[in-house]
Amino acid sequence: MTEEQLKQNYSAIVDAASVRSNHAQSVDSAYRYIKPLTSAVEGVLSALENPEGRFMSGLSQIDYLTRGFGPKELVLVTGFSHAGKTQLINTMVLHNRGKRVLFFSMDDPSEMILLKLACMKEKISAQELELRLRRHDEGARLIIQQAASHAFENCIVIDDSLGLAAMAAACLEAEDFWGAPPDVVIIDYLASIAGNGSTDEEDGGVKQKVAALKRWVKDKPFPTVVVHQQTRSRGGPGAPPTIVSGAYGGEQEATILIGVRRKRDDDGLDQFDRDKHANTITLHVIKNKRPPSKITPHDGIDFYIDPDTGLISPWHDTIEGHAAGVREDHPT
């Protein structure tokens, strides 16, 4: 093939690509719902070429499976009351102090969130910190002040009971405040979201809220992590959570579903094993739609939970040589 023919072929390829690009743009502008796959290219490349943009839990065994949380993803954290769901959320916030975190805490007031985060960071119990503050300890005051103004300066906590419309407005306010959108939005917890998903004024059930939340996250440039209560009709405290453990749904809508339990509460274990797990928390990646869809084994992965601060960190059973495995599965 001559040089002239090579140039002609190259020109033809460039022209064809230009036509396809122009056609895709015209399709995007001409139709409301029809979007060729070319419109998804930038999103795929951005997600895969810039993994540092994903929100990591800070727990390497979990991050290995999920590879972090990305834009438009809905992550549900489910478990029984006092299983450690909020401690897991706070641990994530602690490990992402450089990220912009918008925290809708409809369960705990902002003052309690600040206290918990400060205690986690300094590895000091809330009881000890409170006693020091009562004695007018300047060092204790400094712990609280520096946590708010330095360590967690990029964390905004909103403790009002809001619906999705108000949350969308709050996201815009946060973006204006930071000069950039949030890196993650956290909602604690699903059932406490005001409204029914369509309107903030009329209350609705969890099924309506989680379906509306799935639509809400679709155009968001950040992941949304939501705490969701587990129901007793689908398992007991301490038992391994399953895909249907969440109260009144949510398993279908979630991109990633993480279950939280305390083995110390499992009636199926003997007292020795329950005592051994007095300070452990077990995490389960139950559903993971991100290929290759890795999830945890049925028994989950055990972590250490500090009884004084709630901070979660790797745990190793020196007697049995605990080793957590993973398996591959397809999302449901």
N, C-alpha and C positions, 0 to 999 in steps of 0.2 A: 504494500500500500504506500502510495507516494505521500510526501509531506503535505501536498495540497489536499489530498483526500482525507488525511488525518485532521487537518484544520476544519474541513467541511463537516466531518463527523462530530467533532467537538462542538462546533457551532450548532449543529442540529440537536445535540444533547442538551446544551445550555438553553436553547429556545424551547425545547419540550418541557424542561424543568420550570422555566418561566411561565409557560402556559398553564402547567398544572398548579403552580403557586397562585397565579392570578385567578384560576378557576376556583381554587379552594377559598380564596379571599372573597370572591363574588358569591360563592355558596354561603359562606358565613354571614355575609351581609344581607343576602336575599331571603334566607330562611331563619325561622325561629328555633327549630328543633334539629334540623339536619346539619350535622357537622362531620366532614370527612376525617379520617384518622390522622391526616396531616396536622390537624389542629391540636392533637395530643402529643405531637413529637417534642415540642419544647418542654412540656411538663415532665415527660419521661426522662429526657436528657438532663434536665435540671435536678431531678430527684436522684438519679443514679450517678451523675458526675460530681455532685456536691453533697456527699453523705454527712458532712459536718453541719449541714442545715437541719438535719433531723434531730428530734428531741429524744435524748437517751435517758433511760431510767437511772443510770449510774450503777446498776447491778449487772455485772458483765455476763452472767449466765442467762439473764433475761434479754439483754441487748443482743447477745449472740443469736437468739432465736428471732427476735422481731426486727433487728437492725434499726431500732429506733422508731419513732412515730413521725409521720410526715403530713404535709398539707392535705386537707380534705378528708383526713382519716378520723374516724370515731373510735376511741378506745374506751371500753367499759371496764371498770374495776369493780368486781362483785364479791360479796362475802357477807357473812352474818354480822350483826351488831357486835362491836368490840373485837372483831377479828383482826384488825390492823389495817383497814383500808386507808384511813386518813394518814396513818403513820407511813404507809407506802407513798402516798402522794407527797407528804412533807419531805420524805427522803429524796424523792425525785427533785423537788424544788431545791433542796440543799446541794445536790450534785449539779445543779444548773444555775448557779448564781450569776453567771454571765449572760443568761438568757432573759428575754423579756417575758415574764409570767403574769398573765391576767387570771386571778384566782377568784372565782365566784364561790364564796364560802357561805352557804345558807344554813350550815349546820353549826359552825363555830364563829363567834365574833372575831373581828380582825385582831383585837388585842390578844386573844387566845392563840391565834395562828402565829403572831409575832413571838409570843412567849415560847411556844413549842419549837419554832425554828431557832430561836436564840439558844435554847437549851441543847438542841441537837448539835448546833455548831460548836458550842463550848464544852459539850459532853458533861453537862451538869444537870442534876435533877431540878425540876420545877420547884420542889419543896425546899431544896437547899437555897435556890436563888431567891425564893420568896422570903425565907428567914433572913437572908443577908439584906434584902431590901428593907425589911422591917427594922433592921438595925441601922438603916441609913448608910449602908456600905456603898461608897462612891464607885468601887470597882464593879459592883453588881449593877448599879445604874448605868455605868458605861457599857456593860454587856448588852443591855436592852437598846440603848441609844445607837451603838455602833451596828447592831444587827439591822436596825431600821434604816440608818443613813448610809451604810457602807456595804455590809455583807449581802443584804437583800434589797438594795436600793432599786433593783429592776423588777421587784415583785409588787404588784398592785393587788390588794385584797379588797373585794367588794362584798360586804356582808348583808346587803339588802336582798329581800326575796324578789327576784326579777323574773319576768318571762323572756322568751326568746327575742321578741322585738326590742325590749329594753336592753338585753344583753348585746344585741347588734349595735345599738347606739353607744353602749359603754365601750365596745371594741373600737369604734371610731374615735371616741374621746381618748382612749389609751393610745391609739395610733398618733393622734395629734400631740399628745403629751410627750411621747417618746420620739416622735418624728419617724416612726417605723411601726409596722403592725406587730402584734404579739408573736412570740415564737411558739407559744402554746397557750391554750385556754383550758382552765381546769374548772369543773363544776362539781361541787360537793353539797348536795347529791341530787340524783335525777328526779325523784318524787317531789322534791321541794321546789322545783321550777314552777313559777307561777303561770297560770293560764292553762290552755289546752293545746298549745302549739300553734294554733291558728290565730288566737287572740290572747292577750295577757290578762284580760278581764274575766273570762269565763273559765272556771277550773275544769280540768279533765283528768283522765286516768293516765297511768304510766305508759300504756300502749300508745296512746295518742301523742304523748310527749316525746317518746323515743323515736317514733316515726317522723314527727316534725323536726326533731333534732338531727336525724339523718339527712333530711332535706336542707337543714340550716348549715351543716358543715360542708356541703357540696361545693360552695364557691369560696370557702375560707382558705386563705394562704397559710394556714397553721393547723396543727392537729388539735383536736378537742378531746380531753381526757375527762371522763365522767364517772363518779362513784355511784354504784347501783346496789341497792339492798337485795340480799338473797332471801328467798322464801323458805319457810320450814316445811312446806308441802313438797319441796323438791330436794330433800336431804336435811341432815341434822348438823348442828355445830361440830366442827372438827372433821367431818366427812369430806372426802375429795369432791370438789365442785364439778359440775358437768356443764354441757352446752346449754341446758335448760334450767340452770340453777337460779338465774336472775328472776326476781319477782315480776310477774306479769309481762315478761318478754324482754326484748333488747338483744337477744342472741343473734337474730337474723340481721339486724341493722349494724352491728358492730363490725369494724374492720379487724380489730384485735380485741379479744376478750381475755382478761386476766382475772383469775380467781384467787382469793386470799382466805386462808384458814389457819387455825391454831390446833395442832395435833394434841395439845394438852386437853382440849375439849372433846376429843373423839372417844365416845363410850365404847367403841370397838377395840380400843387398846387397853392392855393391862396397866396397872398403876405404875409399874416400873417405867414403862415406855412413856406414859403421860408425864411422869416427873422429869424424865430425861428431856422432854420437849417443853419444859416450863418456860424457857426463854427462846423458843424458836418460832418462826412464822414460815408457813409453807406457801409458795407461790406457784400458780398453774397458768401457763399459757394454753388456754382451752381452745381458742380459735385464732387463726392467723391467716388472713387472706393474702398476705404478701408472699409471692413465690420465693422459695419452694415450700412455704406453709409449714414450717417447723413448729412443733408444739412440745410441751413437756410430757414426760411419762405420766401414767395414771396417778402415781403417788406424789407428783410435783417435785419441787426443789426446795430444800430446807435452807433457811437463812437465820441468822442470829438477830434477835430484836432486843435492844437494850431496855431492860425493865425500868430504867430511870428516865430515859429520854424518848424512847420509841424509835430511835435510829436503827435502820435495817442494814445489815452488812453480811458478808459471806460467813457461813457456818460450816464447820467440819467436825464430824463425830470421830474423835480420836480412838474410841473403843472399836467401832465397827468399820472405820475407814469409809465413811459415807461418800458415795460418789453419785452425782446426779447425771442421768443420761437424758438424751433427747431422741425423739423419733419424728419421722416425717409423716405428715398426713395431709389430706386435702380438705379445704374449708367446706363447711356445710352450707 
